[in-house]
Amino acid sequence: MDDPALEYTTDLGPEDLEHGTWIVVLKADEMPHVCMVQHGVCFSLEHDGNHRYPADKLRGLIARKRIPTLLCKLPREADGPLEPAFAAYDGLEGDTNCFVPVRDHCATWFPAARGCDYVFELAPLLDAAGKVERFVGLHLPEAGGNRHVLPRYDQHEIRARIADVRRSLTGG
């Protein structure tokens, strides 16, 4: 069975990330980093812990580095606070990765999300259930037109990527 392609626009206005709740898939053409934006604040679980920063900083990074990114605008029912889902994790230990708090938040308003281990499972599930207002693609490969299939990977690959990032930052 083919992986579902997600149809996206390329229209992201300067104020869009200031409103509503978004799932942000950075490096959407490879094993991604997944974070969320709500009302102008980015929530991100990273190798060195939980981070919060203005969404315009994230938007500037995406533009400056031309990071292939897929943004998923969620419906109003997703606008509950993100803080509890992210605060539940101190860092990336064991099987915890950047996607886990995203999944946990989505499960608070869409229980089927609990069964997803990866964003490549969650995004098409939300889309099929009519729980996505729109997808926005930035700097994605043009081969698929305005359709994108998120790549597949597994927990072993995630753990290896986290270890590589930590080694590169410590010089080891």
Residue, then its C-alpha position, 0 to 999 in steps of 0.5 A: m500500500d502506498d503511503p498517503a500523500l498530503e496536499y499542501t499550499t505554499d501560502l503562509g502569511p506573516e501572522d499565520l503562526e500567531h493564531g491557532t495550533w500547528i504541528v511543524v515537521l522540520k526536515a520533512d523530506e528525511m527523518p524530521h524534527v517535530c514540534m508545535v506552535q500555538h498562538g505564536v509560541c513554538f514548543s519543542l522537545e530537543h536533545d537538551g530538553n524542552h524549549r519555548y521560543p517565538a514562532d517568528k524565530l522558527r519561521g526565520l530559521i526555516a526561511r534562512k536555511r531553506i528547511p523543507t517543512l510541512l506545517c499542519k494547521l489543526p482545528r479549534e478543538a486542538d487549541g487546548p494548552l500545549e504546556p502539559a504535554f511538553a512539560a511531561y518530558d524533561g528530555l529525549e530518554g528511552d523511547t521518548n523523542c520529539f514526536v511524543p508530546v505532539r502525539d500526547h497533545c493530539a490524543t487529548w482532543f483526538p483519541a485515535a492519535r494515541g495509537c501513532d508512534y510517528v508523525f508519518e502515521l499521525a498526519p495522514l490519520l488527522d487528514a483522513a478524519g477531517k482534523v486538519e484545516r490545511f497543510v502548508g509546505l515550505h521548501l519541499p521537493e518539487a517532484g510531487g507538485n503540491r503533494h508530499v509523502l512523509p518518509r518512514y523511519d523507525q525507533h532505532e533510526i531515531r535513537a541513532r540520530i539523537a546520539d549523532v546530534r549529541r556526539s556532534l555537539t560534544g565533539g565526541 
